[in-house]
Amino acid sequence: MEEILKALNYQPVDISDEDLDNPVPSITYFFVNHPIHESRTKLWELYEGWIHFAAESPEGEELTDMLFFYNQLVELLNLCYVFTKKIELNK
């Protein structure tokens, strides 16, 4: 746990001690406020806006890195959703 806290504290985070002990309820609540299909759409809109409104048009490696990051975030959203639904089914 010490390594987790060290990584989190590198940048300011707002995670309660309760969520550190059990993050599942907060992850589940995220999908109550932001259904999975809407989350993927909003994430795409953020990516699209970044490309469209960047002060300098992103090119090459920067564009590739951001697209990879976007795809990984979508996968993370999907996996978090599956994880929370599996927990709900096993209760």
C-alpha positions as CSV (number, residue, x, y, z in Angstrom):
1,M,0.0,0.0,0.0
2,E,2.9,2.3,0.7
3,E,4.0,2.2,-2.9
4,I,0.4,3.0,-4.1
5,L,0.2,6.0,-1.8
6,K,3.7,7.1,-2.9
7,A,2.6,7.1,-6.6
8,L,-0.7,8.8,-5.8
9,N,0.9,11.5,-3.7
10,Y,3.3,12.3,-6.5
11,Q,0.5,14.4,-7.9
12,P,-2.3,15.8,-5.8
13,V,-5.3,13.4,-5.6
14,D,-8.6,13.6,-3.8
15,I,-9.2,10.0,-2.7
16,S,-10.7,9.4,0.7
17,D,-9.2,6.8,3.1
18,E,-12.4,4.8,2.6
19,D,-12.0,4.7,-1.2
20,L,-8.3,3.7,-0.8
21,D,-9.4,0.7,1.3
22,N,-12.3,-0.2,-1.1
23,P,-12.5,1.7,-4.4
24,V,-15.3,-0.5,-5.9
25,P,-18.3,1.6,-4.6
26,S,-16.8,4.8,-6.1
27,I,-16.1,3.1,-9.4
28,T,-19.6,1.7,-9.4
29,Y,-21.0,5.2,-8.6
30,F,-19.0,6.7,-11.5
31,F,-21.1,4.6,-13.9
32,V,-24.4,5.7,-12.2
33,N,-23.5,9.3,-13.1
34,H,-21.8,8.4,-16.4
35,P,-23.2,5.4,-18.2
36,I,-20.6,3.5,-20.1
37,H,-21.8,4.5,-23.6
38,E,-21.9,8.2,-22.6
39,S,-18.4,7.9,-21.0
40,R,-16.9,6.6,-24.2
41,T,-18.6,9.3,-26.2
42,K,-17.4,12.0,-23.8
43,L,-13.9,10.7,-23.9
44,W,-14.0,10.8,-27.7
45,E,-15.2,14.4,-27.6
46,L,-12.4,15.3,-25.3
47,Y,-9.9,13.7,-27.7
48,E,-11.5,15.3,-30.7
49,G,-11.5,18.7,-29.0
50,W,-7.9,18.4,-28.1
51,I,-7.0,17.8,-31.8
52,H,-9.3,20.5,-33.0
53,F,-8.4,23.2,-30.5
54,A,-4.7,22.6,-29.8
55,A,-2.7,25.7,-30.1
56,E,-0.4,23.9,-32.5
57,S,-1.7,21.1,-34.5
58,P,-0.5,17.8,-33.0
59,E,1.6,15.7,-35.4
60,G,3.4,12.4,-35.5
61,E,4.4,10.9,-32.2
62,E,2.3,13.2,-30.1
63,L,-0.8,12.4,-32.1
64,T,0.0,8.6,-32.0
65,D,0.7,8.8,-28.2
66,M,-2.6,10.6,-27.5
67,L,-4.6,8.2,-29.7
68,F,-3.0,5.2,-27.9
69,F,-3.8,6.9,-24.5
70,Y,-7.4,7.4,-25.6
71,N,-7.7,3.7,-26.6
72,Q,-6.2,2.6,-23.3
73,L,-8.6,4.8,-21.4
74,V,-11.6,3.3,-23.3
75,E,-10.3,-0.1,-22.4
76,L,-9.9,0.9,-18.8
77,L,-13.5,2.3,-18.7
78,N,-14.8,-1.0,-20.2
79,L,-12.8,-3.1,-17.7
80,C,-13.9,-1.1,-14.7
81,Y,-17.5,-1.4,-15.9
82,V,-17.2,-5.2,-16.3
83,F,-15.5,-5.4,-12.9
84,T,-18.2,-3.6,-11.1
85,K,-21.0,-5.5,-12.8
86,K,-19.3,-8.8,-11.9
87,I,-19.2,-7.7,-8.3
88,E,-22.8,-6.7,-8.3
89,L,-23.8,-10.2,-9.8
90,N,-21.8,-12.0,-7.1
91,K,-23.5,-10.2,-4.2
